[in-house]
Amino acid sequence: MHVTDQAIEELLDRRGKETPSMAWLADRLQYFVDLNPEFEIPTDRLATWLARLDDPDDE
């Protein structure tokens, strides 16, 4: 099991019953990058991937 898998499982265990909005997620991602600027590029990639997930031109 990857460390990421464990973190995702913890996220589901702790927050799985919540229904956050996209605005909430965007705020949390921005706050995370403000605290951890070294993760700006991976966070940008994740946000871009999520934004374009259903875009057939990006597959």
Chimera marker file (.cmm) of the C-alpha trace (Angstrom):
<marker_set name="trace">
<marker id="1" x="0.000" y="0.000" z="0.000" r="1" g="1" b="0" radius="0.5"/>
<marker id="2" x="1.306" y="3.426" z="-0.945" r="1" g="1" b="0" radius="0.5"/>
<marker id="3" x="1.480" y="6.242" z="1.577" r="1" g="1" b="0" radius="0.5"/>
<marker id="4" x="-0.988" y="8.102" z="-0.649" r="1" g="1" b="0" radius="0.5"/>
<marker id="5" x="-3.446" y="5.216" z="-0.352" r="1" g="1" b="0" radius="0.5"/>
<marker id="6" x="-3.255" y="5.439" z="3.435" r="1" g="1" b="0" radius="0.5"/>
<marker id="7" x="-3.830" y="9.186" z="3.322" r="1" g="1" b="0" radius="0.5"/>
<marker id="8" x="-6.844" y="8.760" z="1.033" r="1" g="1" b="0" radius="0.5"/>
<marker id="9" x="-8.269" y="6.128" z="3.372" r="1" g="1" b="0" radius="0.5"/>
<marker id="10" x="-7.803" y="8.495" z="6.323" r="1" g="1" b="0" radius="0.5"/>
<marker id="11" x="-9.533" y="11.249" z="4.360" r="1" g="1" b="0" radius="0.5"/>
<marker id="12" x="-12.491" y="8.968" z="3.690" r="1" g="1" b="0" radius="0.5"/>
<marker id="13" x="-12.609" y="7.804" z="7.298" r="1" g="1" b="0" radius="0.5"/>
<marker id="14" x="-12.540" y="11.343" z="8.679" r="1" g="1" b="0" radius="0.5"/>
<marker id="15" x="-14.502" y="13.258" z="6.035" r="1" g="1" b="0" radius="0.5"/>
<marker id="16" x="-16.342" y="10.588" z="4.043" r="1" g="1" b="0" radius="0.5"/>
<marker id="17" x="-19.794" y="11.611" z="5.244" r="1" g="1" b="0" radius="0.5"/>
<marker id="18" x="-19.313" y="15.296" z="4.336" r="1" g="1" b="0" radius="0.5"/>
<marker id="19" x="-20.315" y="16.879" z="1.043" r="1" g="1" b="0" radius="0.5"/>
<marker id="20" x="-17.862" y="19.732" z="0.486" r="1" g="1" b="0" radius="0.5"/>
<marker id="21" x="-18.376" y="22.258" z="-2.273" r="1" g="1" b="0" radius="0.5"/>
<marker id="22" x="-15.871" y="22.974" z="-5.018" r="1" g="1" b="0" radius="0.5"/>
<marker id="23" x="-15.385" y="26.412" z="-3.463" r="1" g="1" b="0" radius="0.5"/>
<marker id="24" x="-14.450" y="24.760" z="-0.153" r="1" g="1" b="0" radius="0.5"/>
<marker id="25" x="-12.007" y="22.429" z="-1.916" r="1" g="1" b="0" radius="0.5"/>
<marker id="26" x="-10.441" y="25.316" z="-3.844" r="1" g="1" b="0" radius="0.5"/>
<marker id="27" x="-10.041" y="27.290" z="-0.611" r="1" g="1" b="0" radius="0.5"/>
<marker id="28" x="-8.411" y="24.311" z="1.132" r="1" g="1" b="0" radius="0.5"/>
<marker id="29" x="-6.022" y="23.732" z="-1.783" r="1" g="1" b="0" radius="0.5"/>
<marker id="30" x="-5.029" y="27.406" z="-1.818" r="1" g="1" b="0" radius="0.5"/>
<marker id="31" x="-4.520" y="27.396" z="1.945" r="1" g="1" b="0" radius="0.5"/>
<marker id="32" x="-2.392" y="24.239" z="1.663" r="1" g="1" b="0" radius="0.5"/>
<marker id="33" x="-0.181" y="25.846" z="-0.991" r="1" g="1" b="0" radius="0.5"/>
<marker id="34" x="0.121" y="29.019" z="1.088" r="1" g="1" b="0" radius="0.5"/>
<marker id="35" x="1.425" y="26.901" z="3.976" r="1" g="1" b="0" radius="0.5"/>
<marker id="36" x="3.487" y="24.583" z="1.745" r="1" g="1" b="0" radius="0.5"/>
<marker id="37" x="4.699" y="26.520" z="-1.312" r="1" g="1" b="0" radius="0.5"/>
<marker id="38" x="6.987" y="23.639" z="-2.312" r="1" g="1" b="0" radius="0.5"/>
<marker id="39" x="3.823" y="21.686" z="-3.238" r="1" g="1" b="0" radius="0.5"/>
<marker id="40" x="2.489" y="24.362" z="-5.599" r="1" g="1" b="0" radius="0.5"/>
<marker id="41" x="3.220" y="22.416" z="-8.798" r="1" g="1" b="0" radius="0.5"/>
<marker id="42" x="1.695" y="19.069" z="-7.711" r="1" g="1" b="0" radius="0.5"/>
<marker id="43" x="-1.332" y="20.901" z="-6.299" r="1" g="1" b="0" radius="0.5"/>
<marker id="44" x="-1.697" y="22.825" z="-9.555" r="1" g="1" b="0" radius="0.5"/>
<marker id="45" x="-1.541" y="19.564" z="-11.502" r="1" g="1" b="0" radius="0.5"/>
<marker id="46" x="-4.168" y="17.952" z="-9.272" r="1" g="1" b="0" radius="0.5"/>
<marker id="47" x="-6.499" y="20.954" z="-9.543" r="1" g="1" b="0" radius="0.5"/>
<marker id="48" x="-6.075" y="21.072" z="-13.334" r="1" g="1" b="0" radius="0.5"/>
<marker id="49" x="-6.683" y="17.334" z="-13.631" r="1" g="1" b="0" radius="0.5"/>
<marker id="50" x="-9.840" y="17.571" z="-11.511" r="1" g="1" b="0" radius="0.5"/>
<marker id="51" x="-11.077" y="20.579" z="-13.489" r="1" g="1" b="0" radius="0.5"/>
<marker id="52" x="-10.632" y="18.802" z="-16.825" r="1" g="1" b="0" radius="0.5"/>
<marker id="53" x="-11.624" y="15.296" z="-15.731" r="1" g="1" b="0" radius="0.5"/>
<marker id="54" x="-14.684" y="15.096" z="-17.999" r="1" g="1" b="0" radius="0.5"/>
<marker id="55" x="-13.172" y="17.042" z="-20.915" r="1" g="1" b="0" radius="0.5"/>
<marker id="56" x="-12.780" y="14.666" z="-23.881" r="1" g="1" b="0" radius="0.5"/>
<marker id="57" x="-10.187" y="17.005" z="-25.467" r="1" g="1" b="0" radius="0.5"/>
<marker id="58" x="-7.781" y="16.360" z="-22.571" r="1" g="1" b="0" radius="0.5"/>
<marker id="59" x="-7.738" y="12.569" z="-22.730" r="1" g="1" b="0" radius="0.5"/>
<link id1="1" id2="2" r="1" g="1" b="0" radius="0.2"/>
<link id1="2" id2="3" r="1" g="1" b="0" radius="0.2"/>
<link id1="3" id2="4" r="1" g="1" b="0" radius="0.2"/>
<link id1="4" id2="5" r="1" g="1" b="0" radius="0.2"/>
<link id1="5" id2="6" r="1" g="1" b="0" radius="0.2"/>
<link id1="6" id2="7" r="1" g="1" b="0" radius="0.2"/>
<link id1="7" id2="8" r="1" g="1" b="0" radius="0.2"/>
<link id1="8" id2="9" r="1" g="1" b="0" radius="0.2"/>
<link id1="9" id2="10" r="1" g="1" b="0" radius="0.2"/>
<link id1="10" id2="11" r="1" g="1" b="0" radius="0.2"/>
<link id1="11" id2="12" r="1" g="1" b="0" radius="0.2"/>
<link id1="12" id2="13" r="1" g="1" b="0" radius="0.2"/>
<link id1="13" id2="14" r="1" g="1" b="0" radius="0.2"/>
<link id1="14" id2="15" r="1" g="1" b="0" radius="0.2"/>
<link id1="15" id2="16" r="1" g="1" b="0" radius="0.2"/>
<link id1="16" id2="17" r="1" g="1" b="0" radius="0.2"/>
<link id1="17" id2="18" r="1" g="1" b="0" radius="0.2"/>
<link id1="18" id2="19" r="1" g="1" b="0" radius="0.2"/>
<link id1="19" id2="20" r="1" g="1" b="0" radius="0.2"/>
<link id1="20" id2="21" r="1" g="1" b="0" radius="0.2"/>
<link id1="21" id2="22" r="1" g="1" b="0" radius="0.2"/>
<link id1="22" id2="23" r="1" g="1" b="0" radius="0.2"/>
<link id1="23" id2="24" r="1" g="1" b="0" radius="0.2"/>
<link id1="24" id2="25" r="1" g="1" b="0" radius="0.2"/>
<link id1="25" id2="26" r="1" g="1" b="0" radius="0.2"/>
<link id1="26" id2="27" r="1" g="1" b="0" radius="0.2"/>
<link id1="27" id2="28" r="1" g="1" b="0" radius="0.2"/>
<link id1="28" id2="29" r="1" g="1" b="0" radius="0.2"/>
<link id1="29" id2="30" r="1" g="1" b="0" radius="0.2"/>
<link id1="30" id2="31" r="1" g="1" b="0" radius="0.2"/>
<link id1="31" id2="32" r="1" g="1" b="0" radius="0.2"/>
<link id1="32" id2="33" r="1" g="1" b="0" radius="0.2"/>
<link id1="33" id2="34" r="1" g="1" b="0" radius="0.2"/>
<link id1="34" id2="35" r="1" g="1" b="0" radius="0.2"/>
<link id1="35" id2="36" r="1" g="1" b="0" radius="0.2"/>
<link id1="36" id2="37" r="1" g="1" b="0" radius="0.2"/>
<link id1="37" id2="38" r="1" g="1" b="0" radius="0.2"/>
<link id1="38" id2="39" r="1" g="1" b="0" radius="0.2"/>
<link id1="39" id2="40" r="1" g="1" b="0" radius="0.2"/>
<link id1="40" id2="41" r="1" g="1" b="0" radius="0.2"/>
<link id1="41" id2="42" r="1" g="1" b="0" radius="0.2"/>
<link id1="42" id2="43" r="1" g="1" b="0" radius="0.2"/>
<link id1="43" id2="44" r="1" g="1" b="0" radius="0.2"/>
<link id1="44" id2="45" r="1" g="1" b="0" radius="0.2"/>
<link id1="45" id2="46" r="1" g="1" b="0" radius="0.2"/>
<link id1="46" id2="47" r="1" g="1" b="0" radius="0.2"/>
<link id1="47" id2="48" r="1" g="1" b="0" radius="0.2"/>
<link id1="48" id2="49" r="1" g="1" b="0" radius="0.2"/>
<link id1="49" id2="50" r="1" g="1" b="0" radius="0.2"/>
<link id1="50" id2="51" r="1" g="1" b="0" radius="0.2"/>
<link id1="51" id2="52" r="1" g="1" b="0" radius="0.2"/>
<link id1="52" id2="53" r="1" g="1" b="0" radius="0.2"/>
<link id1="53" id2="54" r="1" g="1" b="0" radius="0.2"/>
<link id1="54" id2="55" r="1" g="1" b="0" radius="0.2"/>
<link id1="55" id2="56" r="1" g="1" b="0" radius="0.2"/>
<link id1="56" id2="57" r="1" g="1" b="0" radius="0.2"/>
<link id1="57" id2="58" r="1" g="1" b="0" radius="0.2"/>
<link id1="58" id2="59" r="1" g="1" b="0" radius="0.2"/>
</marker_set>
